[in-house]
Amino acid sequence: MGQAKKAMMENEENNDLIDFLTTLEERDELSGAVAGITKQIKTKGVNSMSQNQEKTINGFVEKYKQANDCEMCLGGNIGSLTEYIYINDYGLCPSCQHSKEKFMKD
Ligand SMILES: [Zn+2]
């Protein structure tokens, strides 16, 4: 894999993380250290995190994922962190919710 491609993929992952945290911030679901780090990476970027901050964020993300598992695919259809917020609202990931709606309509 070329450097440019690798950097691009990392960028996508970072944007996903920022999207995820920003959405939770808007919903007022962040507190303490996680809220502070979110403000920081929104202005300075994900790479501005110290090792400790990264650990805090990773721990938060892991906990959020565990608390919001899609009961239909168990995470198999999930492609981005923001989809876990969707699960928090609907109980299913966007892809399974879509299948369910289609199923109910038929
Ligand atoms: Zn699912």
Boltz pocket constraint, residues with backbone or C-beta under 6 A from the ligand:
constraints:
  - pocket:
      binder: B
      contacts: [[A, 70], [A, 71], [A, 72], [A, 73], [A, 74], [A, 75], [A, 76], [A, 77], [A, 78], [A, 92], [A, 93], [A, 94], [A, 95], [A, 96], [A, 97]]
      max_distance: 6.0
